Amino acid sequence: MAGKIILKKEAEKRLRSGHPWIFAGEIASEQVQEGPGAVVDVFSSAQKFWGRGYWNPQSQIRVRLLTRKDEPVNEDFFFRRIEQCWNYRKRIGYTENCRVVFAEADQLPGLIVDKFGDYMVIQTLSLGMDRWKATIAEALQHIVHPAGIYERNDAPVRELEGLPLVKGFLSAPFPTTFQIEENGLKFWVDIANGQKTGYFLDQHLNRQAIAPFVQDAEVLEAFCYTGSFTCHAAAAGATHITAIDASAEALRLARENARLNGLASRCSFLEANAFDILKQWAAEKRKFDVVILDPPAFAKSRQQMQSAITGYKEINLRALKMIRPGGFLITSSCTNLVPADVFLQIIQQAASDARRQIRQVLFHTQPPDHPIVWTIESTAYLKFLIVQVL
Ligand code: SAH
């Protein structure tokens, strides 16, 4: 046994709900013989076995539990967990492009695995999980049989765990820019240089859901990344889409994606700060039938929550001002730090300030390959809302 952690009694109530994180302040004593990343046994204050997880003395999240059972955490353990993940995706028909492992929601804290056609992208975002990277890659090869695996471990959160930022192949090299298909459209994905794992799989149902609202509409989209919503809007019959992003690299792929689907004549792309453009165009009283907003997570920590709320309010307020009566605002938020009820309040506040009456016509969260565990807040992050401006 690499180590033993004893919990403070006060911590037990929170942990009993099923949350796998144990914070430094919740530990009464720790005796660990191995270094950071070691798998340790956790005991209650009454010395009863509580679970087993990995330990990092450098992180505020001191232990992340892998299991509540008294079972060995070894290669077999990871093979079985990954097999469970893959069996669930197969069962729900998510085998082509999907999130195969969604971290805490799949009982594999700190591990993200996305599949894009024949290829897989992994992120081991915590030290304890990073130590099992080779085992995880082997398990994926054995269970899912991808043509190649790439690691996108350049995510800044790794620094909080004392991990280096790295990316590269965990298999024989392969071309890292390739096409995938979503809802009958084709998209170029760049897994080596794109954002996060290269493509935002979590909005795939929501992209499909916009079809009835964008038909014959003049659309403005801000934060378009590689143009997935843009192409979906054009394919669904929007007359024109003006799409904005701050990243020249993302827009290069967005233009190619519009061309690839024969939709380029109805799409124009603009490299700019969306905050500036929304402010300017709202002031100029420019009008659109539909505005689509899918900004990055404005809040990455609780301290940033207020500025995130201000950011969401501002862009949604400007957007609402530009929407013609009868038109739609299609708006998202992808941070778990702004819960759904708060997000809806922000939109209502933005509508009141913009002097617009609105009604909710659709409200979605994540697709089933990104399951939500209610007792683990970080697993519920996506809000996708469509409101009509009356
Ligand atoms: N809707 C996209 C995902 C958007 S991700 C999709 O479905 O794939 C968020 C995007 O916002 C990124 O492409 C990022 O480059 C862009 N971005 C971040 N800050 C921005 C800003 N201030 N102005 C414009 N774009 C910004």
Residues whose N, C-alpha, C, O or C-beta is under 5 A from the ligand:
A	BS01	SAH	F200 Q203 F223 C224 Y225 T226 S228 F229 I244 D245 A246 S247 A250 A272 N273 A274 F275 D294 P295 P296
